[in-house]
Amino acid sequence: MDRLREHRLLQRRTFLGQSARGLGAMALASLMGPDPARGESGINRLRGVVNPPHVPPKARRVIWLCMAGGPSHLETLDPKPKLAEMHGQPMPGSFTAGMPIAQLQGQALKCFAPQHPFRKFGASGQEICELFPHVGGVADEICIVRSLVTEAINHDPAHTFMNTGTTISGRPSMGSWVTYGLGSESDDLPGFVVLTSNGRGGQNQPIASRQWHSGLLPSRFQGVHLRGKGDPVLYLTRPDGVGVDQQRDVIDAVRALNGMREESVDDPEIATRISQYEMAFRMQASVPGLMDVSGESKEVLDLYGTKGADGSFAANCLLARRLAERGVRFIQLYHRDWDHHGNIKNDIKLKAEEVDRASAALIIDLKRRGMLDDTLIVWGGEFGRTPMAQGNGRDHHIKGFSMWLAGGGIKGGISHGQTDELGYSAVEDVVPVHDLHATMLHLLGVDHKRLTYKFQGRDFRLTDVHGNVVGKILA
């Protein structure tokens, strides 16, 4: 019996090893030209596990504009005239008693007025800070959610919670969940791409790469950090003197070694490694074309406010549109320096100058290309800021903050939920982060309760045991 079991195991390993080699061969063949057996492109795209969709999808892709550092809702999207009236007065204890406060703990809490006025925009009359006139110009396309709450009061765990639905490091990011569920529509780019940019204020806290990691999912679903300036992907460029034929020899050798390793250990990550070599080889041809914006008109460059590929938020927004056109499923842009503990009046003006035009341009550009209806855009940070003063700035705040969403099945020209009269707590139509995630997945055609992955005997999901779709914001 033992010898029979051993024989079967050897047969299984041989089959898997040959399969892995076959996968590598198909990968290499796909680089050399089309194959009628696989359609016009000749590429085996990454397929998702949600097929068919759980619900009719409204969006095919996501562009998430992450304002890293915690933008103040009180100087962006949530007007509070009563807070202005009470400027300098003690914050009523009824608002703050027993509530979590970060660096203001134990200090005198005084009301701090919104530092810039709001005005109404568009036919919908949505109230937006006047520092954001371009976003105001697309007010009828966006839904402002003013009643978000989160669970983590410091930056890194708050980013982790916003991305993964938990403060526990090592869980899959939302982009990884989406590509696991839906796969990729791109032939020669990853399904999940991340771009980062820095602000001018100097408070550019580090962003950990685990924010776009695949966690317990197979590593093929993790995000790829695409740099907007210099070499877009590190170590992707061929070394001097190495041509395509030489690189093919290397890939053949690596494929053979991976196949041998697969025979020994029966590790599913081997197939991932083979597929990633394939993707990297294809990206050597596709990424330079992606980054080359010379074909964009002057009108488009002026619309975004960039000359392109300079690492700015504006340039990254243009690249996000180009990534979306090429079938990338989940695109995440981080723009740092929103942590305004001091000098918020002047520093948030800098932020508005950096992001306002390009954020609106993304909506305008996608709409006229017929892509806004199936592209979900999300704009916001990991938490908000306190209505109490921290010198001439604001502390971290988790009890109420704002975001806006557009396209992809979102009802435009509306505001959803509200905070109390001082902007401290969300009090109407409260939206926890898990509800935001559930709603985004729903718009992509995914039931958040059914998108699971078994790991160490437990079914994990993005929303864990929480989450409800926010039906009022759906078109």
Order of alpha helices (4+ residues) and beta strands (2+ residues): alpha-beta-alpha-alpha-beta-beta-alpha-beta-alpha-alpha-beta-beta-alpha-alpha-alpha-alpha-beta-alpha-beta-beta-beta-beta-beta-beta-beta-beta-alpha-beta-beta
